[in-house]
Amino acid sequence: MVNAHISDPLNAFCKDTNAYLEGVPGGLLSNMTFAAKDIFDIQGYVTGGGNPDWRASQGIAKETAWAVRILVEAGATMIGKTLTDEITRGIFGENAHYGTPVNANAPGRVTGGSSSGSAAAVAGGLVDFALGSDTGGSVRVPASFCGLYGLRPTHGRISLNGVLPQSGSYDTVGWFAREPEIFAKVGAIILQSDLTNELPRRVVIAQDAFELLPTNVFDALQPSVRRICSLIGQESSARLSETGLSEWRDQQGVLQSREAWETVRDWIDETNPRFSFEVSERYVLAKNISDSEINSAQNIRTQVLNRMNDLLSDKAIICLPTTIGPAPVVGQKLSDRTDLRLKTSQLTCIAGTTGGPQINLPLAHVDGMPVGISLLGSQGDDEALIEVARRLRVAD
């Protein structure tokens, strides 16, 4: 099946659907094109979820996902659906069934996942913006690897109606754009907001997060840190965790994995689907999580929330790296990626746990490849983070 509306040299789009929605003329997003990750329902089409057995077991969607519909009503034309890691269970963007999208801003490197095709389509200029989802980093990581603006919004801020779930306590709808002005216009529509010109009052530099970085990545991000601090005006530094960010990562891993398993448990039991080894391993581990592990993780989660509430008081934001470096090469051994995955998860788990927004700013490069810096706020601070992105671009 070929979508006549798409020229796709980047393997960003799904080849088994020709979903297309013409934008309603006259809206804020008129004359813009976008893509939607293949976890968003489009009326009249099957939602594939990055796995052929999932696709084969699903019926045709009866309604279009709210997030897609609101953008089309604002004038944007959806030209197709994009590749995702299997059932959104990955952060690198390599799909064993459908292949790996091309990262136009770091050739030979992965796009990141699980919103891999959406990031590839935006980075490669195939669309103006694209929808993704973020549970454990699936917008933030590709945004960093591909050099894009990307937001994981406040949990619950954007409707998940018509979106394939992974872990309900952590799932969010996010989006990518190359330009902050387009990014902000999309935000005004999908957040149902007039946005704001107010900035956060102070910025806290996350010392322990930056300590995870190799020296060359740390050095590359420092000019961006200085720009952010200069814009906000009031700055300080703090260690986020007294016990280590790895403990924070592990508690989210336990809670998110249990929910992810419960989401698809019955389907796996009935279907015996084909998964890549990496995805299969994650579900096996998730299946065996004990109730005592859940209770322990919930206790740690409470401690994280209390600590972050203190740090984010008085309209503060946290400045931290988005990932610990640029994208790894395509086809790298799983064992060689373990350190990158575990350390990056120490960074992405924070917003996942707090439910607050986190924006990736594409302000730095290492050896010519993008690497992002992030700002994390309290729940409801989405607009302030978008305004920071706009102000920094104006200052370029």
Secondary structure, 3 states (H helix, E strand, C coil): CCCCCCCCCCCCECCCCCCCECCCCCCCCCCCEEEEECCECCCCCCCCCCCHHHHHHCCCCCCCCHHHHHHHHCCCEEEEEECCCHHHCCCCCCECCCECCCCCCCCCECCCCCCHHHHHHHHCCCCCEEEEECCCCCCHHHHHHHCCEEEECCCCCCCCCCECCCCCCCCCEEEEECCHHHHHHHHHHHCCCCCCCCCCCEEEEEHHHHCCCCHHHHHHHHHHHHHHHHHHCCEEEECCCCCCHHHHHHHHHHHHHHHHHHHHHHHHHHHCCCCCHHHHHHHHHHHCCCHHHHHHHHHHHHHHHHHHHHHCCCCEEEEEECCCCCCCECCCCHHHHHHHHHHHHHHHHHHHHHCCCEEEEEEEEECCEEEEEEEECCCCCHHHHHHHHHHHHHCC
